[in-house]
């Protein structure tokens, strides 16, 4: 595909976090951009304010007239989350438009750029946003295609200042999307079992990560979570570095909590950095930052700029995001939707607030994920003192008989646990008078954050 010949781009599913980043990139680069999404959200409203036309009806009349006028110079981008019955997408395919998945387009955009691709079943959005911010702070120009809204830049598409910048890409393993990329530098943060509706089992998922690693350019470098190094890399790649909190070629020392910040020393065996302060809490975020520092050093960032960048890093929306932080109550919102992520989140909250009661509100995401990891969800949620469960958010799935959030309740080992509706949630929260409240999940639980904040305030 020759991008220079594309004058108009139509997005089917434009409101998705990855799709909207691409839409913003094309708009920034002078193309006419329009699209469809099922639901109006804050993000679609922002895109509309930026001059992007969006329809919310799946009809042929809703497609921009300029798109329907001719196939010449028009690119159609879609997300795999769109159902096969979608009227508009099927019409565009039937009429021989150039139709590509989001991941394929991302591969085309970045194939001639120096690129950093961050993959992993957890941590890729945060690590990608960290790399972008550290590079920007060090004066190294980059473009960031992020899977979340950076709190530093208030966007998921961090734009470059000049042509030829480094591309930082969140490389998604869902639907094997990351296999369209050929990065110069790559990070693999985790490879826990997930997306088993796509892969079938954990071994197939890990094989896909091995395939991704093989696509790193010959003179490139891989930074990989230390405990995955042997399993995913073996002896096939010489240019790789393991990292973790305590082990590997890159690690931390003297890690401690000071106030609500995490302070640590960076160690890599040659050039060390002491007294780094990360103001976004969580041991998992320290580990993500170790990888980000290592990547940015390899791209020429100096140590003082790195320390400054870490200190000024504000995180990603819905990743340990403080909504209320007062003496009376702390309210944190987080996107965690896998047992490993929830465990890490609750352990960090417990270490930050050891003498406070922790109340977790969890909305499971996907029927298949709830079915496949029910025991793990119950075990990780047991780290809270109180648990409120909401119904499963189906996303792209149809219901599965017998699979509900109720099946998690029995396995949760805490005295206070309950299943409730979104309509009754605020009353339930008020009844339990939480001290540290966490809303957790990747569905539409984020729409409840503002009402809960108002009720608690």
TITORTOR-421312 format. One record per residue (C-alpha): x, y, z; chain. Coordinates in Angstrom, 1 decimal. Layout:
N
PAVEX        u        v        w   mol
PAVEX        X        Y        Z     A
...
This chain:
457
PAVEX        u        v        w   mol
PAVEX      0.0      0.0      0.0     A
PAVEX      1.3      3.4     -1.0     A
PAVEX      0.3      5.9      1.8     A
PAVEX      1.1      8.8     -0.5     A
PAVEX     -1.9      7.9     -2.7     A
PAVEX     -4.4      7.8      0.1     A
PAVEX     -6.5     11.0      0.5     A
PAVEX     -9.4      9.7      2.7     A
PAVEX     -9.5      7.1      5.5     A
PAVEX    -12.7      5.6      6.9     A
PAVEX    -12.6      3.8     10.3     A
PAVEX    -15.0      1.1     11.2     A
PAVEX    -14.8      1.1     15.0     A
PAVEX    -13.2      4.5     15.3     A
PAVEX    -13.9      4.9     19.0     A
PAVEX    -11.5      2.1     20.0     A
PAVEX     -8.4      3.2     21.8     A
PAVEX     -6.0      1.9     19.1     A
PAVEX     -8.2      2.9     16.2     A
PAVEX     -8.6      6.5     17.4     A
PAVEX     -4.8      6.8     17.7     A
PAVEX     -4.5      5.8     14.0     A
PAVEX     -7.3      8.2     13.1     A
PAVEX     -5.5     11.1     14.8     A
PAVEX     -2.3     10.1     13.0     A
PAVEX     -3.9     10.3      9.5     A
PAVEX     -5.7     13.6     10.4     A
PAVEX     -2.4     15.0     11.6     A
PAVEX     -0.8     14.0      8.3     A
PAVEX     -3.4     15.7      6.1     A
PAVEX     -5.9     13.0      5.2     A
PAVEX     -9.7     13.4      5.4     A
PAVEX    -10.8     11.1      8.2     A
PAVEX    -14.3      9.8      9.1     A
PAVEX    -15.7      6.7     10.7     A
PAVEX    -18.3      4.7     12.5     A
PAVEX    -18.7      3.5     16.0     A
PAVEX    -21.5      1.8     17.9     A
PAVEX    -21.5      4.1     20.9     A
PAVEX    -20.8      7.8     21.5     A
PAVEX    -18.1      8.2     24.2     A
PAVEX    -15.8     10.9     25.6     A
PAVEX    -13.2      9.8     23.1     A
PAVEX    -15.5     10.0     20.0     A
PAVEX    -16.6     13.4     21.2     A
PAVEX    -13.0     14.5     21.3     A
PAVEX    -12.4     13.1     17.8     A
PAVEX    -15.4     15.1     16.5     A
PAVEX    -14.0     18.2     18.1     A
PAVEX    -10.8     17.6     16.2     A
PAVEX    -12.7     17.7     12.9     A
PAVEX    -13.4     14.0     12.4     A
PAVEX    -16.9     13.1     11.2     A
PAVEX    -18.4     10.1     13.1     A
PAVEX    -21.7      8.2     12.6     A
PAVEX    -23.3      5.9     15.2     A
PAVEX    -25.7      4.0     12.9     A
PAVEX    -24.8      1.0     10.9     A
PAVEX    -26.5      2.0      7.7     A
PAVEX    -25.2      2.8      4.2     A
PAVEX    -26.6      6.3      4.4     A
PAVEX    -24.4      6.9      7.4     A
PAVEX    -21.2      6.4      5.4     A
PAVEX    -19.7      9.7      4.3     A
PAVEX    -20.7     10.6      0.7     A
PAVEX    -17.1     11.4     -0.2     A
PAVEX    -16.2      7.8      0.8     A
PAVEX    -19.0      6.3     -1.3     A
PAVEX    -18.2      8.4     -4.3     A
PAVEX    -15.1      6.4     -5.4     A
PAVEX    -12.8      3.7     -4.2     A
PAVEX     -9.8      5.6     -5.6     A
PAVEX     -7.5      6.9     -2.9     A
PAVEX     -9.7      5.6     -0.1     A
PAVEX     -8.5      3.4      2.7     A
PAVEX    -10.9      1.5      5.0     A
PAVEX     -9.5      0.5      8.4     A
PAVEX    -11.4     -1.9     10.7     A
PAVEX    -10.9     -3.6     14.1     A
PAVEX    -11.4     -7.3     14.6     A
PAVEX    -14.0     -6.5     17.3     A
PAVEX    -16.5     -5.5     14.5     A
PAVEX    -19.0     -8.3     14.0     A
PAVEX    -19.1    -10.2     10.7     A
PAVEX    -22.7     -9.0     10.2     A
PAVEX    -21.7     -5.3     10.0     A
PAVEX    -23.7     -3.8      7.1     A
PAVEX    -21.2     -0.9      6.3     A
PAVEX    -18.1     -3.0      6.5     A
PAVEX    -19.5     -5.7      4.3     A
PAVEX    -20.7     -3.2      1.7     A
PAVEX    -17.2     -1.6      1.6     A
PAVEX    -15.6     -5.1      1.1     A
PAVEX    -18.1     -6.1     -1.6     A
PAVEX    -17.4     -2.9     -3.5     A
PAVEX    -13.6     -3.6     -3.6     A
PAVEX    -12.4     -0.8     -1.3     A
PAVEX     -8.9     -1.2      0.1     A
PAVEX     -9.8     -2.7      3.5     A
PAVEX     -7.2     -3.5      6.1     A
PAVEX     -7.1     -4.4      9.8     A
PAVEX     -5.8     -1.7     12.2     A
PAVEX     -2.7     -3.8     12.9     A
PAVEX     -1.9     -4.1      9.1     A
PAVEX     -2.1     -0.3      8.7     A
PAVEX      0.1      0.2     11.7     A
PAVEX      2.7     -2.1     10.2     A
PAVEX      2.6     -0.1      6.9     A
PAVEX      2.9      3.3      8.7     A
PAVEX      6.0      2.2     10.7     A
PAVEX      7.8     -0.1      8.3     A
PAVEX     10.1      2.7      7.2     A
PAVEX     10.5      4.3     10.6     A
PAVEX     12.9      3.3     13.4     A
PAVEX     10.5      1.6     15.8     A
PAVEX     10.1      0.4     19.4     A
PAVEX      7.3     -2.2     19.8     A
PAVEX      6.1     -3.1     23.3     A
PAVEX      4.3     -6.4     23.6     A
PAVEX      2.9     -8.3     26.6     A
PAVEX     -0.3     -9.6     28.1     A
PAVEX      0.1     -6.9     30.8     A
PAVEX      2.0     -3.7     31.1     A
PAVEX      2.3     -2.8     27.4     A
PAVEX      0.3      0.5     27.5     A
PAVEX      2.1      1.8     30.6     A
PAVEX      5.5      0.8     29.3     A
PAVEX      4.9      2.4     25.9     A
PAVEX      3.7      5.6     27.5     A
PAVEX      6.8      5.6     29.7     A
PAVEX      9.1      5.2     26.8     A
PAVEX      7.4      8.0     24.9     A
PAVEX      7.7     10.4     27.9     A
PAVEX     11.3      9.6     28.7     A
PAVEX     12.3     10.1     25.0     A
PAVEX     10.4     13.4     24.8     A
PAVEX     12.0     14.6     28.1     A
PAVEX     15.4     13.6     26.7     A
PAVEX     14.8     15.7     23.6     A
PAVEX     14.5     12.6     21.3     A
PAVEX     11.7     13.0     18.9     A
PAVEX      9.1     10.2     18.7     A
PAVEX      5.6      9.3     17.7     A
PAVEX      3.6      7.3     20.2     A
PAVEX      0.8      4.9     19.2     A
PAVEX     -0.6      4.1     22.6     A
PAVEX     -3.4      1.9     23.9     A
PAVEX     -4.5      4.3     26.6     A
PAVEX     -4.7      8.0     27.3     A
PAVEX     -1.3      9.4     28.5     A
PAVEX     -1.8     11.6     31.6     A
PAVEX      1.2     13.7     30.5     A
PAVEX     -0.1     14.4     27.0     A
PAVEX     -3.9     13.8     27.4     A
PAVEX     -4.0     11.7     24.3     A
PAVEX     -3.3      8.2     22.9     A
PAVEX     -1.5      9.6     19.9     A
PAVEX      1.7     11.5     20.8     A
PAVEX      2.7     13.3     17.7     A
PAVEX      6.2     13.8     16.4     A
PAVEX      7.8     17.2     15.9     A
PAVEX      9.5     16.5     12.6     A
PAVEX      9.6     13.7     10.0     A
PAVEX     11.8     10.7     10.6     A
PAVEX     11.1     10.3     14.3     A
PAVEX     11.2      7.1     16.3     A
PAVEX      7.8      5.2     16.4     A
PAVEX      6.8      3.8     19.8     A
PAVEX      4.1      1.2     19.2     A
PAVEX      1.9     -0.8     21.6     A
PAVEX      2.1     -4.2     20.0     A
PAVEX     -1.2     -6.1     20.7     A
PAVEX     -1.1     -9.9     20.9     A
PAVEX     -4.9    -10.1     20.4     A
PAVEX     -5.7    -11.7     17.1     A
PAVEX     -1.9    -12.0     16.6     A
PAVEX     -2.0     -8.4     15.5     A
PAVEX      1.7     -7.7     16.5     A
PAVEX      2.9    -10.1     13.8     A
PAVEX      2.5     -7.2     11.3     A
PAVEX      5.4     -5.3     13.0     A
PAVEX      9.2     -5.5     12.4     A
PAVEX     10.7     -3.4     15.2     A
PAVEX     14.3     -2.3     15.8     A
PAVEX     13.8     -2.5     19.5     A
PAVEX     11.2     -4.7     21.3     A
PAVEX     10.0     -5.2     24.8     A
PAVEX      8.0     -8.3     26.1     A
PAVEX      6.6     -7.5     29.5     A
PAVEX      4.5    -10.6     30.2     A
PAVEX      3.1    -13.8     28.5     A
PAVEX      0.5    -15.0     30.9     A
PAVEX     -2.4    -17.1     29.5     A
PAVEX     -5.0    -14.7     28.0     A
PAVEX     -7.2    -14.5     24.9     A
PAVEX     -7.7    -18.2     25.0     A
PAVEX    -10.8    -17.7     22.8     A
PAVEX     -8.2    -16.8     20.1     A
PAVEX     -5.3    -19.0     20.9     A
PAVEX     -6.9    -22.1     22.5     A
PAVEX     -4.2    -22.6     25.1     A
PAVEX     -1.2    -21.0     26.7     A
PAVEX      1.4    -22.8     24.6     A
PAVEX     -0.1    -21.3     21.4     A
PAVEX      0.0    -17.8     22.9     A
PAVEX      3.6    -18.2     23.8     A
PAVEX      4.4    -19.5     20.3     A
PAVEX      2.9    -16.3     19.0     A
PAVEX      5.3    -14.3     21.2     A
PAVEX      8.2    -16.3     19.9     A
PAVEX      7.1    -15.5     16.3     A
PAVEX      6.9    -11.8     17.3     A
PAVEX     10.5    -11.9     18.7     A
PAVEX     11.7    -13.5     15.4     A
PAVEX     10.5    -10.4     13.6     A
PAVEX     12.8     -8.0     15.4     A
PAVEX     15.3     -6.6     12.8     A
PAVEX     18.6     -8.5     12.6     A
PAVEX     20.6     -5.8     14.3     A
PAVEX     17.8     -5.0     16.8     A
PAVEX     17.5     -5.6     20.5     A
PAVEX     15.0     -7.3     22.8     A
PAVEX     14.3     -6.4     26.4     A
PAVEX     12.3     -9.2     28.0     A
PAVEX     11.0    -10.0     31.5     A
PAVEX     13.7    -12.0     33.0     A
PAVEX     11.7    -15.1     33.8     A
PAVEX     10.5    -15.3     30.2     A
PAVEX     14.0    -15.0     28.7     A
PAVEX     14.9    -18.6     28.3     A
PAVEX     11.3    -19.8     27.5     A
PAVEX     10.7    -17.3     24.7     A
PAVEX     14.1    -16.5     23.4     A
PAVEX     16.3    -19.5     24.1     A
PAVEX     19.5    -19.3     22.2     A
PAVEX     18.1    -17.9     19.0     A
PAVEX     18.8    -14.2     19.6     A
PAVEX     22.1    -12.8     20.9     A
PAVEX     20.8     -9.2     21.3     A
PAVEX     18.5     -9.5     24.3     A
PAVEX     18.5     -8.3     27.9     A
PAVEX     16.4     -9.7     30.8     A
PAVEX     14.9     -7.3     33.3     A
PAVEX     12.9     -7.6     36.6     A
PAVEX     12.7     -6.0     40.0     A
PAVEX     15.5     -8.1     41.4     A
PAVEX     17.1    -10.2     38.7     A
PAVEX     18.5     -9.9     35.2     A
PAVEX     20.8     -7.7     33.2     A
PAVEX     18.5     -4.8     34.3     A
PAVEX     17.1     -4.7     37.8     A
PAVEX     16.4     -2.4     40.8     A
PAVEX     18.1     -2.1     44.1     A
PAVEX     17.2     -0.3     47.4     A
PAVEX     13.5     -0.2     46.3     A
PAVEX     11.4      1.5     49.0     A
PAVEX      8.2      3.5     49.4     A
PAVEX      8.6      7.2     50.4     A
PAVEX      5.2      8.8     50.9     A
PAVEX      3.2      7.5     47.9     A
PAVEX      6.3      7.4     45.6     A
PAVEX      8.5      4.4     44.8     A
PAVEX     12.2      5.2     45.0     A
PAVEX     14.9      2.8     43.6     A
PAVEX     18.3      2.5     42.1     A
PAVEX     18.7      1.3     38.5     A
PAVEX     21.3     -1.4     37.9     A
PAVEX     22.5     -2.8     34.6     A
PAVEX     26.1     -3.9     35.4     A
PAVEX     27.8     -0.9     33.8     A
PAVEX     26.1      2.5     34.1     A
PAVEX     23.9      2.7     37.2     A
PAVEX     21.4      5.4     38.2     A
PAVEX     20.7      6.0     41.9     A
PAVEX     17.8      7.6     43.6     A
PAVEX     15.1      7.4     40.9     A
PAVEX     11.7      8.6     42.0     A
PAVEX      8.5      7.2     40.4     A
PAVEX      5.4      9.0     41.5     A
PAVEX      3.0      6.5     39.9     A
PAVEX      2.7      3.7     42.5     A
PAVEX      3.0      0.0     42.1     A
PAVEX      5.8     -2.6     42.0     A
PAVEX      4.7     -3.5     38.5     A
PAVEX      5.2      0.1     37.4     A
PAVEX      8.7      0.1     38.8     A
PAVEX      9.4     -3.0     36.7     A
PAVEX      7.8     -1.4     33.6     A
PAVEX     10.0      1.7     34.2     A
PAVEX     13.1     -0.4     34.3     A
PAVEX     12.4     -1.7     30.8     A
PAVEX     11.5      1.9     29.6     A
PAVEX     14.8      3.3     31.0     A
PAVEX     16.8      0.5     29.3     A
PAVEX     15.1      1.1     26.0     A
PAVEX     15.6      4.8     26.1     A
PAVEX     19.3      4.4     27.1     A
PAVEX     19.8      2.2     24.1     A
PAVEX     18.3      5.1     22.0     A
PAVEX     20.7      7.7     23.4     A
PAVEX     18.8      9.2     26.4     A
PAVEX     21.2     10.6     29.1     A
PAVEX     20.9      9.7     32.7     A
PAVEX     19.9     13.1     34.1     A
PAVEX     17.1     13.4     31.6     A
PAVEX     15.9      9.9     32.4     A
PAVEX     15.7     10.7     36.2     A
PAVEX     13.8     13.9     35.3     A
PAVEX     11.5     12.0     33.0     A
PAVEX     10.7      9.3     35.6     A
PAVEX      9.9     11.9     38.2     A
PAVEX      7.6     13.9     35.9     A
PAVEX      5.8     10.8     34.5     A
PAVEX      2.1     11.0     35.4     A
PAVEX      0.9      7.6     34.2     A
PAVEX     -2.0      6.4     32.0     A
PAVEX     -5.6      7.1     32.6     A
PAVEX     -7.2      4.1     34.3     A
PAVEX     -3.9      2.7     35.4     A
PAVEX     -3.7      3.1     39.2     A
PAVEX     -5.4      6.5     38.6     A
PAVEX     -6.2      8.5     41.7     A
PAVEX     -9.7      9.9     41.5     A
PAVEX     -9.9     11.1     45.2     A
PAVEX     -6.9     11.3     47.5     A
PAVEX     -7.7     12.7     50.9     A
PAVEX     -7.4     11.8     54.6     A
PAVEX    -11.0     10.5     54.7     A
PAVEX    -10.9      8.3     51.5     A
PAVEX     -8.7      7.2     48.6     A
PAVEX    -10.4      6.3     45.4     A
PAVEX     -8.4      4.6     42.7     A
PAVEX     -9.6      3.5     39.2     A
PAVEX     -7.8      0.8     37.2     A
PAVEX     -8.2     -1.1     33.9     A
PAVEX     -7.0     -4.4     35.4     A
PAVEX     -9.0     -7.3     33.8     A
PAVEX     -6.7    -10.4     34.3     A
PAVEX     -6.0    -12.1     37.7     A
PAVEX     -2.3    -11.3     37.5     A
PAVEX     -3.1     -7.6     37.0     A
PAVEX     -5.6     -7.6     39.8     A
PAVEX     -3.2     -9.3     42.2     A
PAVEX     -0.4     -6.8     41.4     A
PAVEX     -2.9     -3.9     41.8     A
PAVEX     -4.2     -5.0     45.2     A
PAVEX     -0.8     -5.9     46.6     A
PAVEX      0.5     -2.4     45.7     A
PAVEX     -2.6     -0.8     47.3     A
PAVEX     -2.1     -2.9     50.4     A
PAVEX      1.6     -1.9     50.7     A
PAVEX      0.7      1.8     50.2     A
PAVEX     -2.2      1.7     52.7     A
PAVEX     -1.3     -1.1     55.2     A
PAVEX     -3.6      0.1     57.9     A
PAVEX     -6.7      0.9     55.7     A
PAVEX     -9.7     -1.2     54.7     A
PAVEX     -9.5     -1.9     51.0     A
PAVEX    -12.8     -2.3     49.0     A
PAVEX    -12.6     -3.6     45.4     A
PAVEX    -15.4     -3.2     42.9     A
PAVEX    -14.8     -5.5     39.9     A
PAVEX    -16.6     -5.8     36.6     A
PAVEX    -15.4     -9.0     34.8     A
PAVEX    -14.6     -8.5     31.1     A
PAVEX    -15.7    -11.2     28.6     A
PAVEX    -17.5    -14.4     29.3     A
PAVEX    -14.6    -16.6     28.0     A
PAVEX    -12.1    -14.8     30.2     A
PAVEX    -14.3    -15.2     33.3     A
PAVEX    -14.8    -18.9     32.5     A
PAVEX    -11.1    -19.6     31.8     A
PAVEX     -9.7    -17.7     34.8     A
PAVEX    -12.5    -17.9     37.4     A
PAVEX    -10.3    -19.5     40.1     A
PAVEX     -7.6    -16.9     39.5     A
PAVEX    -10.1    -14.0     39.7     A
PAVEX    -11.4    -15.2     43.0     A
PAVEX     -8.0    -15.8     44.4     A
PAVEX     -6.7    -12.3     43.4     A
PAVEX     -9.8    -10.5     44.6     A
PAVEX     -9.4    -12.2     48.0     A
PAVEX     -6.5     -9.7     48.7     A
PAVEX     -9.2     -7.0     49.3     A
PAVEX    -11.1     -6.7     52.6     A
PAVEX    -14.4     -6.2     50.8     A
PAVEX    -15.5     -7.2     47.2     A
PAVEX    -18.4     -5.9     45.1     A
PAVEX    -19.0     -7.8     41.9     A
PAVEX    -20.8     -6.4     38.8     A
PAVEX    -22.2     -8.3     35.9     A
PAVEX    -19.8     -9.5     33.2     A
PAVEX    -19.2     -6.9     30.4     A
PAVEX    -19.6     -8.9     27.2     A
PAVEX    -17.7     -6.7     24.8     A
PAVEX    -17.6     -8.6     21.5     A
PAVEX    -19.1    -11.8     22.9     A
PAVEX    -22.5    -13.4     23.2     A
PAVEX    -23.5    -14.9     26.6     A
PAVEX    -22.3    -18.4     27.6     A
PAVEX    -24.8    -20.5     29.5     A
PAVEX    -23.8    -20.8     33.2     A
PAVEX    -21.0    -18.2     33.0     A
PAVEX    -21.8    -15.2     35.3     A
PAVEX    -19.9    -13.1     37.8     A
PAVEX    -21.8    -15.0     40.5     A
PAVEX    -19.5    -18.0     39.9     A
PAVEX    -16.6    -15.9     41.4     A
PAVEX    -18.3    -15.3     44.7     A
PAVEX    -17.8    -18.6     46.4     A
PAVEX    -14.1    -18.7     45.8     A
PAVEX    -13.4    -15.2     47.1     A
PAVEX    -12.0    -15.6     50.6     A
PAVEX    -13.1    -12.5     52.4     A
PAVEX    -15.8    -11.9     54.9     A
PAVEX    -17.7     -9.2     53.0     A
PAVEX    -18.5     -9.9     49.4     A
PAVEX    -21.6     -9.2     47.3     A
PAVEX    -22.9     -9.2     43.8     A
PAVEX    -24.9     -6.0     42.8     A
PAVEX    -26.1     -4.1     39.8     A
PAVEX    -24.6     -0.9     38.4     A
PAVEX    -27.9      0.9     39.5     A
PAVEX    -27.4     -0.1     43.1     A
PAVEX    -23.6      0.2     43.2     A
PAVEX    -23.4      3.6     44.8     A
PAVEX    -25.8      2.7     47.6     A
PAVEX    -23.7     -0.4     48.3     A
PAVEX    -20.5      1.6     48.4     A
PAVEX    -22.0      4.1     50.8     A
PAVEX    -23.3      1.3     53.0     A
PAVEX    -19.8     -0.1     53.4     A
PAVEX    -18.1      3.3     54.0     A
PAVEX    -14.8      2.4     52.2     A
PAVEX    -11.4      3.8     53.2     A
PAVEX     -9.5      2.8     50.1     A
PAVEX    -11.9      2.1     47.1     A
PAVEX    -10.8      0.6     43.8     A
PAVEX    -12.9      0.3     40.7     A
PAVEX    -11.5     -2.4     38.5     A
PAVEX    -12.2     -3.6     35.0     A
PAVEX    -11.9     -3.1     31.2     A
PAVEX    -15.6     -2.8     30.4     A
PAVEX    -17.8      0.3     30.9     A
PAVEX    -17.1      0.5     34.6     A
PAVEX    -15.2      3.7     33.8     A
PAVEX    -18.6      5.4     33.2     A
PAVEX    -19.4      4.9     36.9     A
PAVEX    -16.2      6.6     38.1     A
PAVEX    -17.6     10.2     38.0     A
PAVEX    -20.9      9.3     39.7     A
PAVEX    -19.0      7.5     42.4     A
PAVEX    -16.7     10.4     42.8     A
PAVEX    -19.6     12.8     43.2     A
PAVEX    -21.3     10.6     45.7     A
PAVEX    -18.1     10.2     47.8     A
PAVEX    -17.3     13.9     47.6     A
